Amino acid sequence: MLWKFLYQFSEWFFGFNVFRYITVRATLAAITALFIALVIGPKIIALLKKHQIGEEIRIEGPDSHQKKKGTPTMGGLIILMAVGISTLLWAEINNMYFLIIFVATMILGVVGYIDDYMKSVLKLQKGLIAKYKLTGQLGLGLIIGLIIYFHPYFEGLHSNSSVPFFKNLEIDFGIFYIPVIIFIVAGASNAVNLTDGLDGLAAGLSAVAFIAMAGIAYVSSHVKFSDYLNIIYLPGSQEVAVFCLALFGAAIGFLWYNAYPAQVFMGDTGSLALGGALGTAAVLLKKELLLILIGGIFIFEVLSVIIQTTYFKYTKRKYGEGQRIFRMAPIHHHFELKGWHEAKVVVRFWIIGILLALLSLSTFKTQ
C-alpha cells in the first residue's frame, strides 16, 4: 500500500495527489512488475539451474524441441513474485475485485508449482495427477462463482453477462452463472497451459490479453465512460486494471528471458496462474463472451486439440486406424511441422492476438 503512504503527503505538496489516480497507480504497477521481473529473473534462473529443475521434453513432440531438454522450468515464480509485490504496493488491497483476482492467481500458481515440482524435482513423469489438478481448478471456479452470485457486494450484477456487438444487451444466467464461471476459470487456465509450448508464445499473448483487460476494467469502473460506451458500470473494478497492468509488466519482464531461445520456461506455475487470472478478470468484468475474442488464440489452441483427438478416435473406431487433421496438436506444433521456424510461429500468433484484442475493444459503443 505504498500509494496510500505517499498520498498522505498531498496535504503538504499537491504533487502527491497523482497517487490517487488509477492511471498512475496502474502504470506504476506495470513498471514495478517489469522491473522486479528483470531484476529477479537471473537469480531465479540461476537457482533453478543449481537445483537442476529442468524441463522434460515429450518424445512425441517435434524433434527440434529435444535440444530444449534441461532448460530451467518453474519460471512462473518470476511472474508471481513480480505481480504479488507490485500489486501489494500500488493496488487497493481491501477491494473485493482485487482480492478475488489476486487470490485466484496465486492459488492456481500454487497448483502449477506442485505440478512442476512433482515433474522436475520428484521426476514423476505425469506430475500432479490430472484429476487433482482439475479438482483444484474447478474448486476455485466454484468459490469464485459462489462469491459473485451470493455476496451483497455484487448486488444487481450477480448473474449478468454482457453480449458484445449489441447495445445494452445482457444475459442473466441465473443460478447457472455459477457453472459458467467454473467453466471459464478452469477452461482459461488450461487454455494458456496448452498454449505454452513455444518460447515466448504464452507470455506474449498473455501480455496482449491483459493490457486489453486493463483497458476494459478502467472504463467499466468509470460511470461516464461506461455509460458512453454502453457497457456495464462496475464500481470498484478499477483495481482489476491495476492488477492486469501488473500482469502485463510481469509477462513482458518474463518474456525478456523466455523469448527464443528461452533461458527459462514458465511451466505450469506460470501458465495456470496467467490463464486463471485471465478467466477471473473476464468474469469480474462481465466480459465472459468477449473473452472468446481477447483470448482467441488460446481458444484456437484448445479447439485444435479437441478436434484432433475427436477425429482420431472417430476414424480409428470407423476404419480401424486413427487419422489426423493437423500434423500435430496443439496447433502451434502443426505450423512448426509445416516448416515454419518457431520464432515465426510465435510472432505471427502475437500479431493475430493483437488484432483480436483490438477487435474486442471495437465492440464497445456498437448500436
Beta strands, then each sheet from edge to edge (+ up, - down):
strand 1: 160-162
strand 2: 170-172
sheet 1: 1+ 2-
end
